Amino acid sequence: MKKKIKISVVGIGLMGSQHLKAISISKKAKLHSIVDINHKSKLIAKKLRVPFYKTSNDLIKNNKPDAVIVATPNQFHEKHTISFLNAKIPVLLEKPISSNIKKAQKIINSSKKNKTHLLIGYHRRHNSIVSNVKKKIQTGKIGKIVAGNVMCWLYKNKQWFNEKWRIKKGGGPLGINLVHDIDLICYLLGPVDYVQASSSNKIRKYKVEDTAIVNFSFRSGALCTLSVSDTIVAPWSYELTAGENPAYPITNQSAYYIGGTKGSIQFPNLKNWYNKGERSWWKPIYHKDMNIRLSRYTLINQINHLCDVVNGKAKPKVTGEDGLQSLKIFAAILKSSKSGKKIKLN
Ligand SMILES: NC(=O)c1ccc[n+]([C@@H]2O[C@H](COP(=O)([O-])OP(=O)(O)OC[C@H]3O[C@@H](n4cnc5c(N)ncnc54)[C@H](O)[C@@H]3O)[C@@H](O)[C@H]2O)c1
């Protein structure tokens, strides 16, 4: 039997705990240790019978793993990730890559200088439905891509806002929810040329936005609108349609609509729409249900991918540069939502 990749998880909060579950299911990985400043995590380490360390340096000095997952709060990403990269330990870093662009660049430079892999945790790219859509677009199945429409409409209940950071700058649905959609649509449609956005806090009246509309012009010429709100009772969001996280009820709807000159695709409830023979709005339009099951395995796929990267069998699917680009797009969205102006990305 092949040797399992030994992974240490740094930061056992909401996301770190999900990674622990994924590692326990993966056939390629094994939990090496846990790092956290919180005493509660020591008990988890004891239960899972793995060593516990209070700092990244303690782990590096005592017992080097094959790879680490950094799932600490964003402001610590730079410090933790660079210490592992300097020790030549590959890192899967939770999104966003960092809280600012300068720090993100430092992380990327460290990965290059140390010739050590850096992967960013935009896990949706590891969903088999997404891979299928990407293939359909790349092979020209729906022709030249003309437009996209991405919906992220949710209703967050009262308790969600008990955490005060969620009603301050950065804690709104643009930063919490839409960042995943931004990464995903860019993965599917390519580099963004221009961004234009507007946001509103008219429903909840907190300082942070509750609703926003973002328009992308892609370098390919395609146009796309993304809309996000945490004040709408609706089934149309990736969270409620992809079935990746059992915390959300599944609605069997779609959140992404991508249109091309030969047809269109909706997903996660994956359908491919097309005319038979002549393309015309006067002709019947058909759809093929593409037989891909909803995936609860995205995080496990991501762990398996990390193991393949460590073993030299794959290149990182989501690189530091991808993480930096997402951060730049996000900064442009925030800037544009204040001025209403269109912003060019480099
Ligand atoms: N991919 C996703 O869908 C997704 C979802 C949620 C969060 N995240 C990301 O995961 C990261 C963590 O978010 P979360 O919601 O799990 O946070 P959290 O607050 O639930 O957990 C953070 C953990 O890090 C620990 N920690 C804090 N400072 C530390 C330090 N200096 N050294 C070691 N451990 C430390 C805390 O004790 C806690 O256990 C963030 O970057 C966030 O953006 C990603």
The ligand as an ORCA input file, in Angstrom:
! r2SCAN-3c Opt
* xyz 0 1
  N     -13.289     27.722      2.151
  C     -14.357     28.143      2.807
  O     -15.491     27.946      2.383
  C     -14.183     28.841      4.109
  C     -15.258     28.924      5.019
  C     -15.041     29.540      6.238
  C     -13.798     30.071      6.535
  N     -12.788     29.996      5.615
  C     -11.461     30.568      5.916
  O     -10.825     29.748      6.894
  C     -10.023     30.558      7.773
  C     -10.497     30.333      9.216
  O     -11.848     30.733      9.314
  P     -12.831     30.059     10.391
  O     -14.185     30.553     10.074
  O     -12.556     28.593     10.488
  O     -12.313     30.790     11.717
  P     -12.535     30.349     13.217
  O     -12.447     31.589     14.024
  O     -13.732     29.474     13.346
  O     -11.239     29.427     13.530
  C      -9.910     29.911     13.571
  C      -9.047     28.962     14.405
  O      -7.705     29.448     14.371
  C      -7.186     29.443     15.690
  N      -6.133     30.451     15.790
  C      -6.281     31.789     15.900
  N      -5.072     32.380     15.957
  C      -4.156     31.389     15.867
  C      -2.740     31.372     15.868
  N      -2.011     32.494     15.977
  N      -2.109     30.166     15.778
  C      -2.823     29.026     15.689
  N      -4.188     28.986     15.676
  C      -4.820     30.156     15.778
  C      -8.378     29.730     16.585
  O      -8.156     29.315     17.908
  C      -9.473     28.926     15.887
  O      -9.484     27.587     16.347
  C     -10.199     31.990      7.286
  O      -9.137     32.310      6.432
  C     -11.513     31.958      6.511
  O     -11.586     32.942      5.507
  C     -12.954     29.382      4.449
*
